Amino acid sequence: MAVEAALEGGDPAEVPFFSDNSIDFQVGVLECADLSGDGVAEMVVGLSAGASARIAQWAIFTPDSEGRWTLAFAQEMALTSSIEIEGDSVVVRNPAYGLEDPLCCPSGSKTTRVAFRDGGFRIVSATASPPERLISIEEGRITRIGLLRPLEATPSQAIAAFGTPTSVVDSSSSVCHFDWDDLGLSIVFANFGRGNACGEQGRIASFDLLGSAAEQAGWHTAEGARVGLAAADLERLYPGAARSGMELKLVEVPSPIGEGGLLQVATAYLVDGKAIGYRFYVGAAGE
């Protein structure tokens, strides 16, 4: 929620995992298992809300040396259908909405695994594995989004790279939004020549990396920018970065559009001195 508010120019508010209001959520999942392999059980908690009883947010807690529970992993506003422990993994199933699906009735689903790897709990889905979650920028252009070459990539290629999207929405006749909530990834496809932006004529206009899901998925630029990184560290990675309110403009190039000016190729959005999300401009649709 804080990420969305920041990207829309609003004032983000911190929302605690547990609400003080007892009617906001109810415990829909409570399971314990040794997920980290240290012989001590972790606790998986899922909070549900609404008539659908879907899990709205969930977390993994691990005990410290004195037995006190500490937060080790969390996903908020996940709209999860089910959470199960399988072996050393937490298996999360999310509804996947097609273009014509009403909110009540998603036509598909997707599965994500979370497991303890490299000292922490991470998303270990088969698609877009951590080494492939790299954003490359060369000579002021985005040249890589994971395995995708963004200037030529189509929606079907994005689905092959990142799995089934959790939602597809055509916001206009020329723009279509594909979201992968489990990876914190949102891609805007566009076609300004009257082609179908949601189909094979769509090309990437821009994409966002958002919130804790993007951080947990391991998205990063070749220079080292990640969700959660301090603004001071970003400024060291990008010496020419310029601040403007909550924005930190990491990469700018002369704009070929209109009367010129600067085009923001990579922008970080800051809250409390840390990057909570990024927006990247591709412009493959010719806008």
C-alpha positions in Angstrom: 0.0 0.0 0.0 2.8 2.4 0.8 4.4 1.6 -2.6 1.3 2.2 -4.5 0.7 5.5 -2.7 4.3 6.6 -3.4 4.0 5.8 -7.1 0.7 7.6 -7.4 2.2 10.7 -5.6 0.3 10.2 -2.4 1.5 10.1 1.2 2.3 6.5 2.2 1.3 5.3 5.6 2.9 2.4 7.6 0.5 -0.5 8.0 1.3 -3.0 10.8 1.2 -6.7 10.0 -1.3 -7.2 12.9 -4.1 -4.7 13.3 -5.2 -3.5 16.7 -8.8 -3.8 15.5 -9.9 -7.3 16.2 -12.6 -7.3 13.4 -10.1 -6.3 10.6 -8.6 -9.8 10.2 -9.0 -13.3 11.5 -6.3 -16.0 11.6 -6.9 -18.2 8.6 -3.6 -20.2 8.7 -1.5 -21.1 11.7 1.1 -23.9 11.2 4.5 -24.7 12.6 7.3 -26.6 11.0 11.1 -26.5 10.8 11.6 -24.6 7.5 15.2 -23.5 8.0 16.7 -26.9 8.9 18.0 -25.9 12.3 15.8 -28.2 14.3 13.6 -25.4 15.6 10.1 -24.9 14.2 9.1 -21.7 12.5 5.5 -20.4 12.6 3.5 -19.6 9.5 0.6 -17.2 10.1 -2.0 -16.1 7.5 -4.6 -13.4 8.1 -7.9 -13.6 6.2 -10.5 -10.9 5.6 -13.8 -10.5 3.8 -16.5 -12.9 2.7 -14.1 -14.9 0.5 -11.9 -15.8 3.4 -8.8 -15.4 1.2 -5.5 -14.7 3.0 -4.9 -11.0 2.8 -1.4 -11.1 4.3 0.8 -13.8 5.7 4.2 -14.1 7.4 6.8 -16.5 8.7 8.0 -16.0 12.3 11.1 -17.6 13.7 12.1 -17.8 17.4 15.1 -16.0 18.7 17.6 -17.4 21.2 15.2 -16.6 24.0 12.2 -18.1 22.3 10.5 -14.8 21.3 8.9 -14.8 17.9 10.5 -12.5 15.3 9.3 -11.6 11.8 11.4 -13.4 9.2 9.3 -13.0 6.0 6.0 -11.2 5.2 3.8 -10.5 2.2 1.0 -8.0 2.5 -2.2 -7.6 0.4 -1.3 -10.9 -1.3 -4.9 -12.1 -1.9 -3.8 -15.7 -1.5 -6.2 -18.6 -2.0 -4.2 -21.1 0.1 -1.0 -21.6 2.1 0.4 -25.0 2.8 3.7 -26.3 4.1 5.3 -28.9 1.9 8.6 -30.2 3.2 10.9 -27.2 3.9 8.8 -24.9 1.7 5.7 -22.8 2.1 3.5 -23.3 -1.0 1.3 -20.3 -1.8 -1.5 -20.4 -4.3 -2.8 -17.1 -5.7 -5.8 -16.4 -7.9 -4.9 -15.4 -11.5 -7.3 -13.0 -13.3 -7.7 -13.1 -17.0 -8.7 -10.1 -19.1 -12.4 -10.7 -18.8 -12.6 -12.2 -15.3 -14.8 -10.5 -12.7 -13.3 -9.9 -9.2 -15.4 -12.7 -7.8 -14.3 -15.4 -10.2 -10.6 -15.7 -11.3 -10.2 -18.2 -14.2 -6.8 -19.4 -13.2 -4.2 -19.7 -10.4 -0.5 -19.8 -9.9 1.8 -21.4 -7.3 4.8 -19.8 -5.6 7.2 -21.4 -3.2 9.0 -19.7 -0.4 12.0 -21.5 1.2 15.0 -20.8 3.4 17.9 -20.1 1.1 21.3 -18.3 1.6 20.4 -17.3 5.2 16.9 -16.0 4.7 13.4 -16.9 3.4 13.1 -16.2 -0.4 10.8 -16.8 -3.3 12.1 -19.9 -5.1 9.6 -20.2 -7.9 10.6 -22.2 -11.0 10.2 -19.2 -13.2 12.4 -16.1 -12.9 14.9 -17.7 -10.5 17.0 -15.2 -8.4 20.1 -15.2 -10.7 17.8 -14.2 -13.6 16.2 -11.3 -11.8 18.6 -8.8 -13.3 17.8 -5.4 -14.8 20.4 -4.1 -17.2 20.7 -0.5 -18.5 23.1 0.2 -21.3 23.6 3.6 -22.9 20.4 4.9 -21.3 18.2 2.0 -22.5 16.8 -1.0 -20.6 18.3 -4.0 -22.3 17.3 -6.8 -19.9 14.5 -7.7 -17.6 15.4 -11.1 -16.2 15.5 -13.2 -19.3 13.5 -10.8 -21.4 14.9 -8.5 -24.1 12.4 -5.7 -23.5 12.5 -3.9 -26.8 11.2 -7.0 -28.6 9.3 -8.8 -25.8 5.6 -9.7 -26.2 3.1 -10.5 -23.5 3.5 -14.3 -24.2 7.2 -14.0 -23.8 6.8 -12.3 -20.5 4.4 -15.1 -19.3 7.0 -17.7 -20.4 9.7 -15.9 -18.4 7.7 -15.0 -15.3 4.8 -17.5 -15.2 1.1 -16.9 -15.1 0.3 -13.2 -14.2 -1.9 -12.7 -11.2 -3.9 -10.1 -13.2 -4.3 -8.7 -16.7 -6.2 -5.4 -17.2 -6.7 -3.4 -20.3 -6.9 0.2 -19.0 -7.5 1.6 -22.5 -7.6 0.5 -26.2 -3.8 0.9 -26.4 -2.5 0.0 -22.9 -2.6 -3.3 -21.0 -1.3 -4.0 -17.5 0.2 -7.4 -16.5 0.9 -8.0 -12.8 3.0 -10.7 -11.1 2.2 -9.9 -7.5 4.4 -12.8 -6.2 7.4 -11.3 -7.9 6.6 -7.6 -7.2 6.6 -7.0 -11.0 4.1 -5.0 -13.0 4.6 -4.5 -16.8 2.7 -2.0 -19.0 2.3 -3.2 -22.5 1.2 -0.7 -25.2 0.5 -0.4 -28.9 -0.3 3.0 -30.3 -0.9 1.8 -33.8 -4.3 0.3 -33.1 -2.9 -3.1 -32.4 -4.0 -5.3 -29.4 -1.7 -4.2 -26.5 -2.7 -7.3 -24.5 -1.8 -9.6 -27.4 1.2 -10.3 -29.5 1.2 -6.7 -30.9 1.9 -5.3 -27.4 5.3 -4.1 -26.5 6.8 -3.0 -23.1 6.2 0.7 -22.4 7.4 0.6 -18.8 7.6 -1.6 -15.7 7.6 -1.3 -11.9 9.3 -3.3 -9.2 7.1 -2.9 -6.1 7.5 -3.5 -2.4 8.5 -6.4 -0.3 7.7 -9.0 -3.0 10.2 -7.4 -5.4 12.8 -7.3 -2.6 12.2 -10.9 -1.6 12.3 -12.0 -5.3 15.8 -10.6 -5.6 15.3 -8.1 -8.4 18.4 -5.9 -8.8 20.1 -3.7 -11.4 23.6 -4.5 -12.6 24.8 -1.5 -10.5 23.3 -3.0 -7.4 20.0 -1.1 -6.9 17.4 -3.2 -5.0 14.2 -2.6 -3.2 15.0 -1.8 0.4 18.4 -0.1 -0.4 19.1 3.1 1.4 19.0 6.3 -0.7 22.5 7.2 0.3 23.7 3.8 -1.1 21.8 4.5 -4.3 23.5 7.9 -4.7 26.8 6.2 -4.4 25.9 3.7 -7.1 24.5 6.4 -9.3 26.7 9.5 -8.7 24.5 11.6 -11.1 21.2 10.7 -9.3 18.9 13.7 -8.6 16.3 13.9 -5.9 12.9 15.4 -6.4 10.6 14.9 -3.4 10.1 11.2 -2.9 11.7 10.4 -6.3 15.4 9.7 -6.8 16.1 9.9 -10.6 18.8 7.3 -11.2 19.2 7.4 -14.9 18.0 10.2 -17.3 18.6 10.7 -21.0 17.6 13.4 -23.4 14.0 12.9 -24.5 13.2 12.4 -28.2 9.6 13.3 -27.5 8.2 16.8 -28.1 10.5 19.7 -27.3 13.1 17.5 -25.6 13.9 17.7 -21.9 15.0 14.7 -19.9 13.4 11.2 -19.9 13.5 9.2 -16.6 14.7 5.8 -17.6 15.1 4.5 -14.0 13.5 6.1 -10.9 13.5 5.0 -7.3 10.7 5.9 -4.9 11.7 6.6 -1.4 10.1 6.3 2.0 12.0 6.9 5.2 15.3 7.1 3.3 14.9 3.7 1.5 13.8 2.6 -1.9 10.3 1.0 -1.7 9.9 0.6 -5.5 11.3 1.4 -8.9 9.9 2.5 -12.2 11.7 1.8 -15.5 10.9 3.3 -18.9 11.4 1.1 -21.9 9.3 2.8 -24.6 9.2 -0.2 -27.0 5.7 0.7 -28.1 6.9 3.9 -29.7 5.4 6.4 -27.2 
